[in-house]
Amino acid sequence: MGRRTWESLPPRFRPLPGRRNLVVSGTPQQGVETFPDPSRALAAVSGDVWVIGGAALYRAALPVADRIVVTEIQEAFDGDTYAPDVGRPPDSAGGWRESTTGLHYRILTWDRVQGAG
């Protein structure tokens, strides 16, 4: 995750439990592994990696992603970070669900096309 995503997490949830947390930032962050750029962060891990924002990290990870999983929100919100345009319809789109707060969402998934990228 990027520094702003890290800082947006309430302190009681930092680091996110049950997973290794890596932050991409030019400034070392307290309480988490910090890397100066996405390529160094990716080189430090093996297995599944989830990118949770921001926009620059989404763009950097797209060429090496095997799968893209996006939570789409039905309601309109002001925001500054969006999922990248994949350029084709999702391979799967779950039905709309309602959260306990009344927010409507669905999960969209794209898998890398064999032989692409």
Backbone torsions as a table, in degrees:
resi	resn	phi	psi	omega
1	MET	NA	156.2	175.9
2	GLY	-81.0	169.6	-177.8
3	ARG	-59.9	-43.4	-178.6
4	ARG	-66.6	-35.4	175.2
5	THR	-63.9	-45.5	177.7
6	TRP	-56.8	-48.4	-178.0
7	GLU	-67.9	-23.8	180.0
8	SER	-76.1	-18.0	178.6
9	LEU	-73.8	131.9	175.8
10	PRO	-57.3	139.0	-177.0
11	PRO	-50.6	-33.1	-178.9
12	ARG	-67.9	-16.1	179.1
13	PHE	-103.3	3.2	-179.8
14	ARG	-100.7	131.8	-12.6
15	PRO	-70.4	161.0	177.2
16	LEU	-60.3	131.1	-174.0
17	PRO	-72.4	152.7	171.7
18	GLY	75.9	15.9	180.0
19	ARG	-158.8	157.9	175.5
20	ARG	-78.5	130.1	-179.6
21	ASN	-105.6	127.5	176.2
22	LEU	-124.0	135.7	178.2
23	VAL	-117.0	133.5	175.4
24	VAL	-98.0	115.0	-176.9
25	SER	-162.0	147.0	174.5
26	GLY	-74.7	-11.5	-179.4
27	THR	-117.1	124.6	178.0
28	PRO	-54.6	137.5	-179.2
29	GLN	-105.7	138.4	-179.4
30	GLN	-66.2	128.3	172.0
31	GLY	82.1	14.0	-179.2
32	VAL	-154.2	151.2	175.0
33	GLU	-67.5	131.7	-178.1
34	THR	-121.6	137.7	179.4
35	PHE	-127.1	144.8	-175.0
36	PRO	-75.4	-17.2	179.7
37	ASP	-155.9	161.2	-176.8
38	PRO	-60.2	-37.4	-177.3
39	SER	-64.3	-37.7	178.5
40	ARG	-70.8	-36.6	177.1
41	ALA	-63.8	-45.9	179.7
42	LEU	-64.6	-35.4	179.0
43	ALA	-67.4	-20.4	-177.2
44	ALA	-87.3	-1.7	-175.6
45	VAL	-126.8	161.8	171.6
46	SER	-137.0	161.8	-178.9
47	GLY	80.5	-158.1	-177.9
48	ASP	-67.3	136.7	176.0
49	VAL	-129.7	132.0	177.2
50	TRP	-113.3	127.2	176.7
51	VAL	-98.7	124.1	-175.2
52	ILE	-116.8	17.8	174.4
53	GLY	117.1	159.1	13.1
54	GLY	-97.1	-160.6	-171.2
55	ALA	-57.8	-43.0	-179.5
56	ALA	-63.4	-37.4	178.2
57	LEU	-69.9	-37.9	175.7
58	TYR	-58.4	-47.3	-179.5
59	ARG	-63.0	-41.4	-178.6
60	ALA	-67.4	-34.6	-176.4
61	ALA	-84.1	-22.7	-175.3
62	LEU	-53.6	-44.9	-178.4
63	PRO	-65.3	-20.8	-178.3
64	VAL	-108.9	1.8	-177.5
65	ALA	-76.4	135.4	172.9
66	ASP	-87.9	-26.3	-177.7
67	ARG	-147.7	144.1	174.3
68	ILE	-119.8	126.3	178.0
69	VAL	-121.7	120.6	-176.6
70	VAL	-123.3	132.6	170.6
71	THR	-91.6	113.6	179.1
72	GLU	-94.8	131.9	-179.3
73	ILE	-104.8	130.8	-176.6
74	GLN	-73.5	-36.8	-178.3
75	GLU	-74.2	155.7	179.9
76	ALA	-90.4	132.4	176.9
77	PHE	-136.2	149.1	169.5
78	ASP	-72.5	138.9	179.4
79	GLY	-161.1	169.3	-179.2
80	ASP	-127.5	1.3	-179.0
81	THR	-131.7	129.2	-176.5
82	TYR	-131.4	156.2	175.3
83	ALA	-66.2	149.7	-179.7
84	PRO	-67.4	153.5	174.3
85	ASP	-76.1	116.4	-176.9
86	VAL	-83.2	-21.1	175.2
87	GLY	88.6	3.4	176.6
88	ARG	-154.6	160.1	178.7
89	PRO	-62.4	154.0	178.8
90	PRO	-64.3	153.3	175.6
91	ASP	-71.9	-29.2	175.2
92	SER	-148.5	145.4	177.0
93	ALA	-137.7	112.8	177.7
94	GLY	-67.6	163.9	177.0
95	GLY	-72.5	162.0	178.7
96	TRP	-66.9	136.1	177.1
97	ARG	-121.4	162.5	177.3
98	GLU	-118.7	127.5	179.0
99	SER	-77.1	172.4	179.1
100	THR	-65.4	-17.7	178.1
101	THR	-94.3	0.0	179.5
102	GLY	93.7	-2.3	178.2
103	LEU	-71.8	136.6	178.9
104	HIS	-101.6	132.1	-176.5
105	TYR	-147.6	162.2	171.6
106	ARG	-147.9	160.1	-177.8
107	ILE	-105.3	125.9	177.2
108	LEU	-109.5	140.1	-178.5
109	THR	-133.8	135.0	172.7
110	TRP	-122.1	134.1	172.5
111	ASP	-109.5	144.0	-180.0
112	ARG	-59.3	134.6	176.9
113	VAL	-71.6	131.7	-179.5
114	GLN	-55.8	131.9	179.6
115	GLY	85.0	-4.9	179.0
116	ALA	-93.1	151.6	172.2
117	GLY	53.4	NA	NA
